Amino acid sequence: MVQAKKPRASYADLASAPADKIAEIIDGDLTLMPRPAGPAVGTGSDLGILLGNPFRFGRGGPGGWLIYDEPELRLGEDVVVPDLAGWRRERLGDAPGESYRTVSPDWVCEVLSPSTQRHDRVRKMPLYARERVAHVWLVEPVVRTVEAFRLDGDRWVLLGTWGDDDVASIPPFEAVPLELALLWTASPPKAT
């Protein structure tokens, strides 16, 4: 018996998703993920704050970046919503007027949770490589780690893993060391 080919998800499918979900389309498949909650919300917000002053506004750092929380990225037929994304200002210019971006970011950060980490690693990392995103950070608030990857050709190279109270200079934001302990203030204490 021949199975009927599943129709590709459309933007209309994405737009009709429940408000309490983040909807994405990857390879024609609609995926609904829970909105960030618990430690992921605080960690993602805090990371945006830490990067904002030196890299977006140039206060205590080089500036030159546009960094957004949960931007909608329309990358070809795929639509994804990373927790944070950043563009070098010279690539994106001023903030576009649309509610979405079609230019792939220079950096993406996914804040992992038990319900999203497989999707972020298995589905989204290859898409980011295809779209030539130069750097990806995977932040795990419960175990208090930041993994940083750099795109080398068509594969990801792990640059390092930092955690707990490390003060880390992590590409592409190595110009200003980040106090990672500030990211875990919304996270429960790490189990020993």
Backbone as JSON Lines, residues from 0, in Angstrom:
{"i":0,"aa":"M","n":[0.84,-1.16,0.0],"ca":[0.0,0.0,0.0],"c":[0.89,1.24,0.0]}
{"i":1,"aa":"V","n":[0.61,2.2,-0.83],"ca":[1.34,3.45,-0.92],"c":[0.69,4.46,0.01]}
{"i":2,"aa":"Q","n":[1.52,5.04,0.89],"ca":[0.99,6.05,1.79],"c":[0.95,7.4,1.08]}
{"i":3,"aa":"A","n":[-0.09,8.14,1.34],"ca":[-0.21,9.47,0.76],"c":[0.86,10.37,1.38]}
{"i":4,"aa":"K","n":[1.44,11.2,0.53],"ca":[2.47,12.12,1.01],"c":[1.82,13.2,1.87]}
{"i":5,"aa":"K","n":[2.4,13.42,3.03],"ca":[1.9,14.41,3.96],"c":[2.08,15.8,3.35]}
{"i":6,"aa":"P","n":[1.04,16.63,3.36],"ca":[1.2,17.98,2.79],"c":[2.16,18.82,3.63]}
{"i":7,"aa":"R","n":[2.87,19.7,2.96],"ca":[3.8,20.59,3.64],"c":[3.0,21.62,4.43]}
{"i":8,"aa":"A","n":[3.49,21.93,5.62],"ca":[2.85,22.96,6.43],"c":[3.01,24.31,5.76]}
{"i":9,"aa":"S","n":[2.04,25.16,5.94],"ca":[2.06,26.5,5.36],"c":[2.14,27.54,6.47]}
{"i":10,"aa":"Y","n":[2.35,28.78,6.06],"ca":[2.38,29.85,7.05],"c":[1.02,29.99,7.71]}
{"i":11,"aa":"A","n":[-0.05,29.68,7.01],"ca":[-1.39,29.72,7.61],"c":[-1.49,28.71,8.76]}
{"i":12,"aa":"D","n":[-0.88,27.54,8.6],"ca":[-0.86,26.57,9.69],"c":[-0.12,27.14,10.89]}
{"i":13,"aa":"L","n":[0.99,27.78,10.62],"ca":[1.79,28.38,11.68],"c":[1.01,29.48,12.38]}
{"i":14,"aa":"A","n":[0.34,30.32,11.63],"ca":[-0.4,31.45,12.2],"c":[-1.6,31.0,13.03]}
{"i":15,"aa":"S","n":[-2.11,29.81,12.78],"ca":[-3.27,29.33,13.54],"c":[-2.87,28.53,14.78]}
{"i":16,"aa":"A","n":[-1.6,28.49,15.09],"ca":[-1.12,27.77,16.28],"c":[-1.64,28.44,17.55]}
{"i":17,"aa":"P","n":[-1.83,27.66,18.61],"ca":[-2.26,28.26,19.88],"c":[-1.26,29.29,20.39]}
{"i":18,"aa":"A","n":[-1.75,30.3,21.06],"ca":[-0.9,31.4,21.53],"c":[0.11,30.95,22.57]}
{"i":19,"aa":"D","n":[-0.15,29.84,23.25],"ca":[0.79,29.39,24.29],"c":[1.89,28.49,23.73]}
{"i":20,"aa":"K","n":[2.0,28.41,22.39],"ca":[3.01,27.58,21.75],"c":[3.87,28.43,20.82]}
{"i":21,"aa":"I","n":[5.1,28.0,20.62],"ca":[5.94,28.57,19.57],"c":[5.84,27.61,18.4]}
{"i":22,"aa":"A","n":[5.41,28.12,17.27],"ca":[5.23,27.3,16.08],"c":[6.4,27.53,15.13]}
{"i":23,"aa":"E","n":[6.9,26.43,14.58],"ca":[8.0,26.49,13.62],"c":[7.7,25.52,12.48]}
{"i":24,"aa":"I","n":[8.25,25.82,11.32],"ca":[8.17,24.92,10.18],"c":[9.6,24.6,9.75]}
{"i":25,"aa":"I","n":[9.95,23.32,9.82],"ca":[11.26,22.87,9.37],"c":[11.04,21.7,8.42]}
{"i":26,"aa":"D","n":[11.58,21.8,7.22],"ca":[11.43,20.77,6.2],"c":[9.97,20.43,5.94]}
{"i":27,"aa":"G","n":[9.11,21.42,5.99],"ca":[7.7,21.23,5.7],"c":[6.87,20.71,6.85]}
{"i":28,"aa":"D","n":[7.49,20.43,7.99],"ca":[6.77,19.92,9.16],"c":[6.49,21.04,10.15]}
{"i":29,"aa":"L","n":[5.25,21.12,10.59],"ca":[4.88,22.08,11.62],"c":[5.19,21.46,12.97]}
{"i":30,"aa":"T","n":[5.92,22.2,13.8],"ca":[6.25,21.77,15.15],"c":[5.74,22.8,16.12]}
{"i":31,"aa":"L","n":[5.05,22.35,17.16],"ca":[4.58,23.23,18.22],"c":[5.37,22.91,19.48]}
{"i":32,"aa":"M","n":[6.01,23.93,20.02],"ca":[6.82,23.76,21.22],"c":[6.24,24.66,22.32]}
{"i":33,"aa":"P","n":[6.38,24.24,23.57],"ca":[5.9,25.11,24.65],"c":[6.72,26.4,24.71]}
{"i":34,"aa":"R","n":[6.06,27.47,25.11],"ca":[6.79,28.72,25.32],"c":[7.75,28.53,26.48]}
{"i":35,"aa":"P","n":[8.87,29.24,26.47],"ca":[9.83,29.1,27.58],"c":[9.15,29.36,28.92]}
{"i":36,"aa":"A","n":[9.55,28.57,29.89],"ca":[9.01,28.72,31.25],"c":[10.12,28.41,32.24]}
{"i":37,"aa":"G","n":[9.86,28.7,33.49],"ca":[10.8,28.37,34.55],"c":[12.16,29.0,34.31]}
{"i":38,"aa":"P","n":[13.22,28.22,34.56],"ca":[14.59,28.77,34.44],"c":[14.92,29.29,33.04]}
{"i":39,"aa":"A","n":[14.33,28.71,31.99],"ca":[14.66,29.13,30.63],"c":[14.28,30.59,30.38]}
{"i":40,"aa":"V","n":[13.17,31.04,30.93],"ca":[12.73,32.42,30.73],"c":[13.75,33.39,31.32]}
{"i":41,"aa":"G","n":[14.11,33.17,32.58],"ca":[15.05,34.07,33.24],"c":[16.43,34.03,32.6]}
{"i":42,"aa":"T","n":[16.91,32.83,32.28],"ca":[18.24,32.71,31.7],"c":[18.32,33.39,30.34]}
{"i":43,"aa":"G","n":[17.34,33.16,29.49],"ca":[17.34,33.8,28.17],"c":[17.27,35.31,28.27]}
{"i":44,"aa":"S","n":[16.39,35.81,29.14],"ca":[16.27,37.26,29.33],"c":[17.56,37.85,29.88]}
{"i":45,"aa":"D","n":[18.13,37.18,30.87],"ca":[19.36,37.68,31.48],"c":[20.52,37.7,30.48]}
{"i":46,"aa":"L","n":[20.61,36.69,29.62],"ca":[21.66,36.68,28.62],"c":[21.5,37.85,27.65]}
{"i":47,"aa":"G","n":[20.27,38.11,27.24],"ca":[20.03,39.26,26.37],"c":[20.45,40.58,27.02]}
{"i":48,"aa":"I","n":[20.2,40.7,28.33],"ca":[20.59,41.9,29.06],"c":[22.12,42.01,29.12]}
{"i":49,"aa":"L","n":[22.79,40.89,29.44],"ca":[24.25,40.91,29.54],"c":[24.91,41.3,28.22]}
{"i":50,"aa":"L","n":[24.36,40.82,27.12],"ca":[24.94,41.12,25.81],"c":[24.52,42.49,25.27]}
{"i":51,"aa":"G","n":[23.36,42.96,25.7],"ca":[22.8,44.19,25.15],"c":[23.66,45.42,25.33]}
{"i":52,"aa":"N","n":[24.06,45.7,26.56],"ca":[24.82,46.94,26.78],"c":[26.12,46.97,25.99]}
{"i":53,"aa":"P","n":[27.0,45.98,26.11],"ca":[28.28,46.1,25.4],"c":[28.19,45.89,23.89]}
{"i":54,"aa":"F","n":[27.29,45.03,23.44],"ca":[27.3,44.68,22.03],"c":[26.22,45.36,21.2]}
{"i":55,"aa":"R","n":[25.08,45.64,21.77],"ca":[24.05,46.36,21.03],"c":[24.24,47.87,21.17]}
{"i":56,"aa":"F","n":[24.46,48.31,22.41],"ca":[24.52,49.75,22.67],"c":[25.94,50.3,22.74]}
{"i":57,"aa":"G","n":[26.96,49.44,22.79],"ca":[28.33,49.9,22.85],"c":[28.73,50.47,24.2]}
{"i":58,"aa":"R","n":[28.01,50.13,25.24],"ca":[28.35,50.58,26.6],"c":[29.24,49.54,27.25]}
{"i":59,"aa":"G","n":[30.53,49.86,27.38],"ca":[31.47,48.91,27.95],"c":[31.91,47.83,26.98]}
{"i":60,"aa":"G","n":[31.62,48.03,25.71],"ca":[32.0,47.05,24.69],"c":[31.98,47.68,23.31]}
{"i":61,"aa":"P","n":[32.19,46.87,22.29],"ca":[32.37,47.39,20.94],"c":[31.11,47.8,20.21]}
{"i":62,"aa":"G","n":[29.91,47.4,20.67],"ca":[28.69,47.7,19.93],"c":[28.67,46.95,18.62]}
{"i":63,"aa":"G","n":[27.84,47.42,17.7],"ca":[27.82,46.86,16.35],"c":[26.9,45.69,16.11]}
{"i":64,"aa":"W","n":[26.08,45.32,17.1],"ca":[25.18,44.18,16.96],"c":[23.73,44.6,17.17]}
{"i":65,"aa":"L","n":[22.82,43.88,16.52],"ca":[21.39,43.94,16.82],"c":[21.04,42.57,17.4]}
{"i":66,"aa":"I","n":[20.51,42.55,18.62],"ca":[20.2,41.3,19.32],"c":[18.73,41.33,19.7]}
{"i":67,"aa":"Y","n":[18.01,40.26,19.33],"ca":[16.57,40.19,19.56],"c":[16.19,38.92,20.3]}
{"i":68,"aa":"D","n":[15.16,39.05,21.16],"ca":[14.54,37.9,21.81],"c":[13.49,37.31,20.88]}
{"i":69,"aa":"E","n":[13.51,36.0,20.72],"ca":[12.51,35.25,19.95],"c":[12.13,35.88,18.61]}
{"i":70,"aa":"P","n":[13.11,36.2,17.76],"ca":[12.74,36.72,16.44],"c":[12.21,35.6,15.55]}
{"i":71,"aa":"E","n":[11.26,35.93,14.73],"ca":[10.78,34.97,13.74],"c":[11.73,35.05,12.54]}
{"i":72,"aa":"L","n":[12.34,33.92,12.2],"ca":[13.24,33.84,11.06],"c":[12.56,33.08,9.94]}
{"i":73,"aa":"R","n":[12.4,33.7,8.8],"ca":[11.87,33.04,7.61],"c":[13.06,32.77,6.7]}
{"i":74,"aa":"L","n":[13.52,31.52,6.73],"ca":[14.73,31.11,6.03],"c":[14.32,30.14,4.93]}
{"i":75,"aa":"G","n":[14.1,30.67,3.73],"ca":[13.55,29.85,2.66],"c":[12.13,29.46,3.03]}
{"i":76,"aa":"E","n":[11.83,28.17,2.95],"ca":[10.5,27.68,3.32],"c":[10.39,27.36,4.81]}
{"i":77,"aa":"D","n":[11.48,27.47,5.53],"ca":[11.49,27.17,6.96],"c":[11.24,28.44,7.77]}
{"i":78,"aa":"V","n":[10.56,28.26,8.9],"ca":[10.28,29.36,9.82],"c":[10.65,28.86,11.21]}
{"i":79,"aa":"V","n":[11.61,29.53,11.85],"ca":[12.03,29.14,13.2],"c":[12.07,30.36,14.1]}
{"i":80,"aa":"V","n":[12.03,30.09,15.4],"ca":[12.04,31.14,16.41],"c":[13.08,30.78,17.46]}
{"i":81,"aa":"P","n":[14.34,31.22,17.29],"ca":[15.35,30.96,18.32],"c":[15.05,31.8,19.56]}
{"i":82,"aa":"D","n":[15.62,31.39,20.68],"ca":[15.41,32.17,21.91],"c":[16.05,33.55,21.8]}
{"i":83,"aa":"L","n":[17.24,33.62,21.23],"ca":[17.92,34.89,20.98],"c":[18.64,34.77,19.64]}
{"i":84,"aa":"A","n":[18.77,35.89,18.95],"ca":[19.55,35.91,17.71],"c":[20.19,37.28,17.57]}
{"i":85,"aa":"G","n":[21.36,37.28,16.95],"ca":[22.09,38.53,16.77],"c":[22.65,38.65,15.37]}
{"i":86,"aa":"W","n":[22.62,39.86,14.86],"ca":[23.17,40.2,13.55],"c":[24.19,41.29,13.73]}
{"i":87,"aa":"R","n":[25.3,41.19,13.02],"ca":[26.21,42.32,12.95],"c":[25.47,43.43,12.2]}
{"i":88,"aa":"R","n":[25.52,44.6,12.77],"ca":[24.73,45.72,12.24],"c":[25.01,45.96,10.75]}
{"i":89,"aa":"E","n":[26.26,45.77,10.31],"ca":[26.56,46.03,8.91],"c":[25.87,45.03,7.97]}
{"i":90,"aa":"R","n":[25.47,43.87,8.48],"ca":[24.75,42.88,7.66],"c":[23.26,43.14,7.62]}
{"i":91,"aa":"L","n":[22.71,43.67,8.71],"ca":[21.25,43.85,8.79],"c":[20.84,45.31,8.67]}
{"i":92,"aa":"G","n":[21.77,46.23,8.93],"ca":[21.41,47.64,8.91],"c":[20.61,47.97,10.15]}
{"i":93,"aa":"D","n":[19.73,48.93,10.04],"ca":[18.86,49.27,11.16],"c":[17.77,48.21,11.28]}
{"i":94,"aa":"A","n":[17.09,48.25,12.39],"ca":[16.03,47.27,12.64],"c":[15.0,47.32,11.52]}
{"i":95,"aa":"P","n":[14.77,46.19,10.83],"ca":[13.77,46.17,9.76],"c":[12.37,46.44,10.3]}
{"i":96,"aa":"G","n":[11.48,46.92,9.44],"ca":[10.12,47.23,9.84],"c":[9.22,46.0,9.96]}
{"i":97,"aa":"E","n":[9.6,44.88,9.35],"ca":[8.76,43.7,9.4],"c":[8.86,43.04,10.77]}
{"i":98,"aa":"S","n":[7.89,42.17,11.06],"ca":[7.9,41.44,12.32],"c":[8.75,40.18,12.23]}
{"i":99,"aa":"Y","n":[9.38,39.96,11.11],"ca":[10.21,38.77,10.9],"c":[11.48,39.19,10.19]}
{"i":100,"aa":"R","n":[12.45,38.27,10.16],"ca":[13.73,38.52,9.48],"c":[13.92,37.45,8.42]}
{"i":101,"aa":"T","n":[14.47,37.85,7.29],"ca":[14.78,36.89,6.22],"c":[16.29,36.74,6.04]}
{"i":102,"aa":"V","n":[17.07,37.57,6.71],"ca":[18.52,37.47,6.68],"c":[18.93,36.57,7.84]}
{"i":103,"aa":"S","n":[19.7,35.52,7.54],"ca":[20.11,34.62,8.61],"c":[20.99,35.37,9.6]}
{"i":104,"aa":"P","n":[20.85,35.07,10.89],"ca":[21.65,35.76,11.9],"c":[23.11,35.33,11.86]}
{"i":105,"aa":"D","n":[23.95,36.11,12.52],"ca":[25.36,35.75,12.69],"c":[25.55,34.87,13.92]}
{"i":106,"aa":"W","n":[24.6,34.95,14.85],"ca":[24.67,34.2,16.1],"c":[23.25,33.85,16.53]}
{"i":107,"aa":"V","n":[23.1,32.63,17.03],"ca":[21.82,32.17,17.57],"c":[22.08,31.54,18.92]}
{"i":108,"aa":"C","n":[21.15,31.74,19.84],"ca":[21.21,31.07,21.14],"c":[19.9,30.35,21.38]}
{"i":109,"aa":"E","n":[20.0,29.09,21.71],"ca":[18.84,28.3,22.12],"c":[19.01,27.98,23.6]}
{"i":110,"aa":"V","n":[18.02,28.33,24.41],"ca":[18.03,27.99,25.82],"c":[17.27,26.67,25.94]}
{"i":111,"aa":"L","n":[17.99,25.63,26.34],"ca":[17.45,24.28,26.32],"c":[16.59,23.99,27.54]}
{"i":112,"aa":"S","n":[15.57,23.19,27.3],"ca":[14.75,22.64,28.37],"c":[14.5,21.19,28.01]}
{"i":113,"aa":"P","n":[14.04,20.38,28.94],"ca":[13.78,18.97,28.6],"c":[12.85,18.81,27.4]}
{"i":114,"aa":"S","n":[11.89,19.72,27.24],"ca":[10.93,19.57,26.14],"c":[11.44,20.1,24.8]}
{"i":115,"aa":"T","n":[12.53,20.88,24.79],"ca":[12.99,21.47,23.53],"c":[14.38,21.03,23.09]}
{"i":116,"aa":"Q","n":[15.18,20.45,23.99],"ca":[16.59,20.25,23.65],"c":[16.8,19.32,22.46]}
{"i":117,"aa":"R","n":[16.02,18.26,22.32],"ca":[16.19,17.38,21.16],"c":[15.87,18.13,19.87]}
{"i":118,"aa":"H","n":[14.78,18.87,19.86],"ca":[14.39,19.65,18.69],"c":[15.47,20.68,18.33]}
{"i":119,"aa":"D","n":[15.98,21.37,19.35],"ca":[17.0,22.4,19.11],"c":[18.28,21.79,18.53]}
{"i":120,"aa":"R","n":[18.68,20.65,19.07],"ca":[19.93,20.01,18.62],"c":[19.76,19.29,17.28]}
{"i":121,"aa":"V","n":[18.7,18.51,17.13],"ca":[18.56,17.61,15.98],"c":[17.93,18.29,14.77]}
{"i":122,"aa":"R","n":[16.96,19.17,14.99],"ca":[16.27,19.8,13.85],"c":[16.84,21.18,13.51]}
{"i":123,"aa":"K","n":[17.1,21.99,14.55],"ca":[17.46,23.37,14.27],"c":[18.95,23.56,13.98]}
{"i":124,"aa":"M","n":[19.83,22.83,14.66],"ca":[21.27,23.0,14.39],"c":[21.61,22.75,12.92]}
{"i":125,"aa":"P","n":[21.11,21.68,12.27],"ca":[21.4,21.51,10.84],"c":[20.83,22.64,9.98]}
{"i":126,"aa":"L","n":[19.67,23.14,10.34],"ca":[19.09,24.27,9.6],"c":[19.97,25.5,9.74]}
{"i":127,"aa":"Y","n":[20.47,25.78,10.94],"ca":[21.36,26.92,11.13],"c":[22.65,26.75,10.33]}
{"i":128,"aa":"A","n":[23.15,25.52,10.25],"ca":[24.35,25.27,9.43],"c":[24.05,25.53,7.96]}
{"i":129,"aa":"R","n":[22.93,25.04,7.49],"ca":[22.53,25.25,6.09],"c":[22.43,26.74,5.77]}
{"i":130,"aa":"E","n":[21.94,27.51,6.72],"ca":[21.74,28.95,6.51],"c":[22.98,29.78,6.84]}
{"i":131,"aa":"R","n":[24.1,29.11,7.15],"ca":[25.41,29.73,7.37],"c":[25.44,30.65,8.59]}
{"i":132,"aa":"V","n":[24.69,30.3,9.64],"ca":[24.8,31.01,10.91],"c":[26.19,30.68,11.46]}
{"i":133,"aa":"A","n":[26.99,31.67,11.75],"ca":[28.39,31.45,12.1],"c":[28.6,30.87,13.5]}
{"i":134,"aa":"H","n":[27.74,31.25,14.45],"ca":[27.89,30.8,15.84],"c":[26.55,30.41,16.43]}
{"i":135,"aa":"V","n":[26.55,29.34,17.21],"ca":[25.37,28.91,17.96],"c":[25.79,28.63,19.39]}
{"i":136,"aa":"W","n":[25.01,29.14,20.33],"ca":[25.18,28.8,21.74],"c":[23.99,27.97,22.16]}
{"i":137,"aa":"L","n":[24.26,26.91,22.91],"ca":[23.21,26.13,23.56],"c":[23.39,26.32,25.06]}
{"i":138,"aa":"V","n":[22.4,26.91,25.68],"ca":[22.47,27.24,27.11],"c":[21.52,26.31,27.85]}
{"i":139,"aa":"E","n":[22.03,25.65,28.87],"ca":[21.24,24.71,29.67],"c":[21.15,25.25,31.09]}
{"i":140,"aa":"P","n":[20.03,25.93,31.43],"ca":[19.95,26.59,32.73],"c":[19.91,25.63,33.93]}
{"i":141,"aa":"V","n":[19.38,24.43,33.77],"ca":[19.29,23.52,34.91],"c":[20.68,22.99,35.3]}
{"i":142,"aa":"V","n":[21.5,22.62,34.31],"ca":[22.85,22.16,34.63],"c":[23.87,23.29,34.56]}
{"i":143,"aa":"R","n":[23.39,24.49,34.21],"ca":[24.19,25.72,34.24],"c":[25.41,25.65,33.33]}
{"i":144,"aa":"T","n":[25.15,25.4,32.05],"ca":[26.24,25.36,31.08],"c":[25.9,26.18,29.84]}
{"i":145,"aa":"V","n":[26.95,26.65,29.19],"ca":[26.88,27.28,27.88],"c":[27.83,26.51,26.98]}
{"i":146,"aa":"E","n":[27.29,25.95,25.89],"ca":[28.12,25.31,24.87],"c":[28.15,26.26,23.68]}
{"i":147,"aa":"A","n":[29.33,26.55,23.16],"ca":[29.47,27.45,22.02],"c":[30.01,26.67,20.83]}
{"i":148,"aa":"F","n":[29.38,26.87,19.67],"ca":[29.78,26.21,18.43],"c":[30.08,27.25,17.38]}
{"i":149,"aa":"R","n":[31.03,26.93,16.5],"ca":[31.36,27.75,15.34],"c":[31.17,26.89,14.11]}
{"i":150,"aa":"L","n":[30.6,27.47,13.07],"ca":[30.42,26.75,11.82],"c":[31.74,26.69,11.07]}
{"i":151,"aa":"D","n":[32.16,25.5,10.71],"ca":[33.38,25.27,9.94],"c":[32.98,24.48,8.7]}
{"i":152,"aa":"G","n":[32.85,25.16,7.57],"ca":[32.34,24.5,6.37],"c":[30.86,24.19,6.56]}
{"i":153,"aa":"D","n":[30.54,22.91,6.63],"ca":[29.14,22.53,6.84],"c":[28.94,21.78,8.16]}
{"i":154,"aa":"R","n":[29.92,21.87,9.06],"ca":[29.79,21.16,10.34],"c":[30.08,22.1,11.5]}
{"i":155,"aa":"W","n":[29.52,21.73,12.65],"ca":[29.71,22.52,13.86],"c":[30.95,22.04,14.61]}
{"i":156,"aa":"V","n":[31.74,22.99,15.07],"ca":[32.91,22.72,15.9],"c":[32.61,23.27,17.29]}
{"i":157,"aa":"L","n":[32.73,22.41,18.3],"ca":[32.52,22.85,19.67],"c":[33.72,23.68,20.11]}
{"i":158,"aa":"L","n":[33.47,24.94,20.45],"ca":[34.54,25.83,20.9],"c":[34.83,25.65,22.38]}
{"i":159,"aa":"G","n":[33.83,25.24,23.12],"ca":[34.02,25.03,24.55],"c":[32.7,24.95,25.27]}
{"i":160,"aa":"T","n":[32.8,24.54,26.52],"ca":[31.65,24.48,27.42],"c":[32.06,25.2,28.7]}
{"i":161,"aa":"W","n":[31.22,26.13,29.14],"ca":[31.48,26.92,30.33],"c":[30.27,26.79,31.24]}
{"i":162,"aa":"G","n":[30.47,27.02,32.52],"ca":[29.34,26.92,33.41],"c":[29.56,27.52,34.77]}
{"i":163,"aa":"D","n":[28.54,27.32,35.61],"ca":[28.52,27.77,37.0],"c":[28.96,29.23,37.1]}
{"i":164,"aa":"D","n":[30.07,29.5,37.78],"ca":[30.49,30.89,38.0],"c":[31.67,31.28,37.13]}
{"i":165,"aa":"D","n":[31.85,30.59,35.98],"ca":[32.91,30.98,35.05],"c":[32.71,32.41,34.58]}
{"i":166,"aa":"V","n":[33.81,33.09,34.35],"ca":[33.81,34.36,33.64],"c":[34.44,34.02,32.29]}
{"i":167,"aa":"A","n":[33.63,34.1,31.24],"ca":[34.03,33.52,29.97],"c":[34.0,34.53,28.83]}
{"i":168,"aa":"S","n":[35.0,34.45,27.96],"ca":[35.06,35.22,26.73],"c":[34.71,34.26,25.6]}
{"i":169,"aa":"I","n":[33.44,34.32,25.17],"ca":[32.89,33.31,24.27],"c":[32.61,33.94,22.91]}
{"i":170,"aa":"P","n":[33.22,33.41,21.82],"ca":[32.94,33.93,20.49],"c":[31.46,33.78,20.13]}
{"i":171,"aa":"P","n":[30.9,34.74,19.43],"ca":[31.53,35.9,18.81],"c":[31.57,37.13,19.72]}
{"i":172,"aa":"F","n":[31.28,36.94,21.0],"ca":[31.23,38.06,21.93],"c":[32.42,38.05,22.9]}
{"i":173,"aa":"E","n":[33.56,37.59,22.42],"ca":[34.73,37.44,23.29],"c":[35.33,38.77,23.74]}
{"i":174,"aa":"A","n":[34.94,39.88,23.15],"ca":[35.51,41.18,23.53],"c":[35.17,41.57,24.96]}
{"i":175,"aa":"V","n":[34.09,41.02,25.5],"ca":[33.68,41.33,26.87],"c":[33.41,40.03,27.61]}
{"i":176,"aa":"P","n":[34.2,39.71,28.64],"ca":[33.95,38.49,29.42],"c":[32.57,38.55,30.09]}
{"i":177,"aa":"L","n":[31.87,37.43,30.06],"ca":[30.54,37.34,30.66],"c":[30.61,36.61,31.99]}
{"i":178,"aa":"E","n":[29.96,37.16,33.01],"ca":[29.85,36.5,34.31],"c":[28.67,35.54,34.25]}
{"i":179,"aa":"L","n":[28.95,34.27,34.01],"ca":[27.88,33.31,33.8],"c":[27.02,33.09,35.03]}
{"i":180,"aa":"A","n":[27.55,33.32,36.23],"ca":[26.75,33.16,37.45],"c":[25.49,34.02,37.4]}
{"i":181,"aa":"L","n":[25.55,35.14,36.67],"ca":[24.38,36.01,36.57],"c":[23.24,35.36,35.78]}
{"i":182,"aa":"L","n":[23.55,34.36,34.96],"ca":[22.52,33.68,34.17],"c":[21.71,32.69,34.97]}
{"i":183,"aa":"W","n":[22.23,32.24,36.07],"ca":[21.59,31.14,36.79],"c":[20.75,31.62,37.96]}
{"i":184,"aa":"T","n":[20.55,32.92,38.1],"ca":[19.82,33.43,39.26],"c":[18.37,32.96,39.28]}
{"i":185,"aa":"A","n":[17.79,32.64,38.11],"ca":[16.41,32.17,38.06],"c":[16.34,30.64,38.09]}
{"i":186,"aa":"S","n":[17.5,29.98,38.13],"ca":[17.55,28.52,38.1],"c":[17.64,27.96,39.52]}
{"i":187,"aa":"P","n":[17.02,26.8,39.73],"ca":[17.19,26.17,41.04],"c":[18.63,25.74,41.23]}
{"i":188,"aa":"P","n":[19.09,25.58,42.46],"ca":[20.46,25.12,42.68],"c":[20.73,23.8,41.96]}
{"i":189,"aa":"K","n":[21.93,23.7,41.41],"ca":[22.34,22.48,40.69],"c":[22.45,21.32,41.66]}
{"i":190,"aa":"A","n":[21.89,20.17,41.27],"ca":[21.97,18.98,42.11],"c":[23.43,18.49,42.18]}
{"i":191,"aa":"T","n":[23.83,18.02,43.34],"ca":[25.21,17.52,43.49],"c":[25.23,16.02,43.62]}
